[in-house]
């Protein structure tokens, strides 16, 4: 209201720590399947999935249902305003209208784009077949499997070897960042990118090994002409 902006910036409903309090549990590729009946909450979920580059959105329709707002009837708005002169209560059986309020806006590469009335445009589309209709989406699932098969696979795990060392296993990564209780442990580890699983011993400083509560590792891959992409993360309670 102070700046006169048409829409507010995107704000989380809860503290950011609440959205990631268990860490990443699955590190493989994912596909999200949508259709035009994906509405409201599933619209918002699909938008977040795409805006944060989590995976491919595969749709049987070109967009989701495009419902990203609260719908208020005129009677409710008249009740809130309590201005009988300009906003009289509707009579029984009379015509009415509805408003879309608190419309969701997107982030990332689609920053500021409205979700209401537009929906989420899919990355790839699948036209339903007879096998899909008669055999529980057989072709749709096969198409999703092909997308997963061509995607990159990565791995990042850690296990305690001693009070001063952690054994890190990695796959298909270029860089690993380490944090002790959200403080950088050392410079980034540059590792050799390979489909085979590699291992490195990560030393824990003596002054931190007795006091730190958690080790967090983040694995990145190089992307041409863009910042390195975070593709895997893991946590280890010390």
C-alpha positions as CSV (number, residue, x, y, z in Angstrom):
1,X,0.0,0.0,0.0
2,X,2.9,2.4,0.8
3,X,4.5,1.9,-2.7
4,X,1.3,1.7,-4.7
5,X,2.3,-1.7,-6.1
6,X,-0.6,-3.6,-7.7
7,X,0.5,-6.8,-6.0
8,X,2.7,-7.5,-3.0
9,X,6.0,-9.3,-3.1
10,X,6.0,-13.1,-2.4
11,X,6.1,-13.8,1.3
12,X,6.2,-17.2,2.9
13,X,3.3,-18.2,5.2
14,X,5.7,-19.8,7.7
15,X,9.3,-19.3,8.7
16,X,11.6,-20.6,6.0
17,X,13.1,-23.1,8.4
18,X,9.7,-24.8,8.7
19,X,9.7,-25.7,5.0
20,X,13.0,-27.5,5.1
21,X,13.1,-28.9,8.6
22,X,13.7,-32.5,7.5
23,X,16.1,-31.9,4.6
24,X,16.2,-33.6,1.2
25,X,15.2,-37.2,1.5
26,X,15.1,-38.1,-2.3
27,X,17.9,-37.0,-4.6
28,X,16.8,-38.5,-7.9
29,X,15.0,-36.8,-10.8
30,X,11.2,-36.2,-10.6
31,X,8.3,-35.5,-13.0
32,X,5.1,-33.7,-12.1
33,X,2.0,-34.8,-14.0
34,X,-0.8,-32.3,-14.4
35,X,-4.1,-31.7,-16.2
36,X,-6.6,-28.9,-16.5
37,X,-8.4,-30.2,-13.4
38,X,-5.4,-29.2,-11.3
39,X,-6.9,-26.3,-9.5
40,X,-6.3,-24.0,-6.5
41,X,-3.7,-25.7,-4.2
42,X,-2.5,-28.0,-6.9
43,X,-2.1,-25.0,-9.2
44,X,0.1,-23.4,-6.5
45,X,2.1,-26.6,-6.0
46,X,2.7,-26.9,-9.8
47,X,3.8,-23.3,-10.0
48,X,6.3,-23.7,-7.1
49,X,7.6,-26.9,-8.7
50,X,8.3,-25.2,-12.0
51,X,9.5,-21.9,-10.6
52,X,12.1,-23.6,-8.5
53,X,13.3,-25.9,-11.4
54,X,12.6,-29.1,-9.4
55,X,11.8,-31.1,-12.5
56,X,9.7,-31.5,-15.7
57,X,6.0,-30.7,-15.7
58,X,4.3,-33.2,-17.9
59,X,0.7,-32.3,-18.7
60,X,-2.2,-34.0,-20.5
61,X,-3.5,-30.4,-21.1
62,X,-1.5,-27.3,-22.0
63,X,-2.0,-25.6,-18.7
64,X,-3.3,-26.3,-15.2
65,X,-6.8,-25.1,-14.1
66,X,-5.6,-21.5,-13.4
67,X,-7.1,-21.1,-10.0
68,X,-4.8,-19.2,-7.8
69,X,-6.9,-16.8,-5.7
70,X,-9.6,-16.6,-3.1
71,X,-13.1,-16.1,-4.5
72,X,-15.4,-13.8,-2.6
73,X,-19.1,-13.4,-3.4
74,X,-20.6,-9.9,-3.5
75,X,-22.8,-10.7,-0.5
76,X,-19.6,-11.3,1.6
77,X,-18.0,-8.1,0.4
78,X,-21.1,-6.1,1.2
79,X,-21.1,-7.6,4.7
80,X,-17.5,-6.6,5.2
81,X,-18.0,-3.1,4.0
82,X,-21.3,-2.5,5.8
83,X,-22.1,0.4,3.5
84,X,-25.8,-0.1,2.7
85,X,-26.0,3.0,0.5
86,X,-23.3,2.0,-2.0
87,X,-23.2,-1.8,-1.4
88,X,-26.7,-2.9,-0.5
89,X,-27.3,-6.5,0.5
90,X,-28.4,-8.6,-2.5
91,X,-32.0,-9.7,-2.5
92,X,-32.9,-13.4,-2.6
93,X,-32.9,-14.6,-6.2
94,X,-31.2,-11.5,-7.5
95,X,-28.2,-11.5,-9.7
96,X,-24.8,-11.4,-8.1
97,X,-21.1,-11.5,-8.9
98,X,-17.8,-12.8,-7.5
99,X,-14.3,-11.3,-7.1
100,X,-10.9,-13.1,-7.2
101,X,-8.9,-11.6,-4.3
102,X,-5.5,-12.2,-2.9
103,X,-4.3,-13.5,-6.3
104,X,-1.1,-15.6,-6.2
105,X,2.0,-14.3,-8.0
106,X,4.8,-16.5,-9.1
107,X,8.6,-16.3,-8.4
108,X,11.9,-17.3,-10.1
109,X,11.9,-17.0,-13.9
110,X,8.1,-16.2,-13.8
111,X,8.5,-13.6,-11.1
112,X,5.4,-11.4,-10.9
113,X,3.2,-13.5,-13.3
114,X,-0.3,-14.1,-12.0
115,X,-1.4,-17.7,-11.5
116,X,-5.1,-16.9,-11.5
117,X,-6.6,-17.1,-15.1
118,X,-3.2,-18.2,-16.5
119,X,-2.3,-21.4,-14.7
120,X,1.0,-23.3,-15.2
121,X,2.1,-23.9,-18.8
122,X,3.5,-27.4,-19.0
123,X,7.0,-28.2,-20.1
124,X,5.9,-31.2,-22.2
125,X,2.5,-32.4,-23.2
126,X,1.1,-35.9,-23.6
127,X,-2.1,-36.5,-25.5
128,X,-4.2,-39.2,-23.8
129,X,-4.5,-42.5,-25.7
130,X,-6.8,-45.4,-25.7
131,X,-4.3,-47.3,-23.5
132,X,-4.4,-44.5,-21.0
133,X,-8.2,-44.6,-20.8
134,X,-8.5,-48.4,-20.6
135,X,-5.3,-49.4,-18.9
136,X,-4.8,-47.0,-16.0
137,X,-2.7,-44.3,-17.8
138,X,-0.2,-46.8,-19.2
139,X,1.2,-44.6,-22.0
140,X,1.3,-41.5,-19.7
141,X,3.3,-43.4,-17.1
142,X,5.6,-44.7,-19.8
143,X,6.2,-41.2,-21.1
144,X,7.0,-40.0,-17.6
145,X,9.4,-42.9,-17.3
146,X,11.2,-41.8,-20.5
147,X,11.6,-38.3,-19.1
148,X,13.1,-39.7,-15.9
149,X,15.4,-42.0,-17.8
150,X,17.1,-39.1,-19.7
151,X,17.5,-36.9,-16.6
152,X,20.7,-36.5,-14.6
153,X,21.1,-38.8,-11.5
154,X,23.1,-37.6,-8.5
155,X,24.0,-38.7,-5.1
156,X,25.4,-37.1,-1.9
157,X,25.6,-38.9,1.4
158,X,27.8,-38.6,4.5
159,X,28.7,-40.9,7.4
160,X,30.8,-40.4,10.5
161,X,34.1,-42.2,10.4
162,X,35.6,-40.7,13.6
163,X,35.3,-37.7,15.8
164,X,37.4,-35.8,13.3
165,X,36.4,-37.2,9.9
166,X,33.3,-37.7,7.8
167,X,33.2,-39.9,4.8
168,X,31.4,-38.3,1.9
169,X,30.0,-40.2,-1.1
170,X,29.1,-38.3,-4.2
171,X,28.0,-39.0,-7.8
172,X,27.6,-36.7,-10.8
173,X,28.6,-33.5,-8.9
174,X,31.2,-30.8,-9.6
175,X,31.3,-29.1,-6.2
176,X,30.4,-29.7,-2.6
177,X,29.9,-27.0,0.0
178,X,30.0,-28.0,3.7
179,X,28.4,-26.2,6.7
180,X,28.6,-26.8,10.4
181,X,25.5,-25.5,12.1
182,X,24.9,-23.2,9.0
183,X,28.5,-21.8,9.1
184,X,30.8,-22.6,6.2
185,X,33.2,-25.3,7.2
186,X,35.9,-24.6,4.6
187,X,36.4,-23.7,0.9
188,X,34.2,-25.6,-1.5
189,X,35.3,-29.1,-2.4
190,X,36.0,-29.5,-6.1
191,X,35.2,-33.1,-7.1
192,X,35.4,-35.0,-10.4
193,X,32.1,-35.3,-12.1
194,X,31.4,-39.0,-12.9
195,X,28.5,-41.4,-13.0
196,X,30.5,-43.7,-10.7
197,X,30.3,-43.0,-7.0
198,X,33.3,-41.3,-5.5
199,X,34.4,-40.8,-1.9
200,X,36.2,-38.1,0.0
201,X,37.2,-37.8,3.6
202,X,36.1,-34.4,5.1
203,X,38.0,-33.3,8.1
204,X,36.2,-31.7,11.0
205,X,38.2,-29.1,13.0
206,X,39.0,-30.2,16.6
207,X,37.4,-27.1,18.1
208,X,34.1,-27.7,16.2
209,X,33.8,-31.5,16.4
210,X,32.8,-31.4,20.1
211,X,30.4,-28.4,19.8
212,X,28.8,-28.7,16.4
213,X,25.4,-30.3,16.2
214,X,24.9,-30.8,12.4
215,X,26.9,-31.1,9.2
216,X,25.1,-30.0,6.1
217,X,26.4,-30.7,2.6
218,X,25.2,-29.2,-0.7
219,X,26.2,-30.6,-4.1
220,X,26.3,-28.5,-7.2
221,X,26.7,-29.1,-11.0
222,X,28.2,-26.6,-13.4
223,X,25.7,-25.1,-15.8
224,X,27.0,-23.2,-18.9
225,X,26.5,-19.5,-18.7
226,X,24.6,-19.8,-15.4
227,X,25.4,-20.1,-11.7
228,X,26.1,-23.6,-10.5
229,X,22.9,-25.6,-9.9
230,X,22.2,-27.0,-6.4
231,X,21.0,-30.6,-7.2
232,X,21.6,-32.6,-4.0
233,X,21.8,-32.0,-0.2
234,X,22.2,-34.1,2.9
235,X,22.5,-33.6,6.6
236,X,24.4,-35.5,9.3
237,X,23.8,-35.2,13.0
238,X,27.2,-35.1,14.7
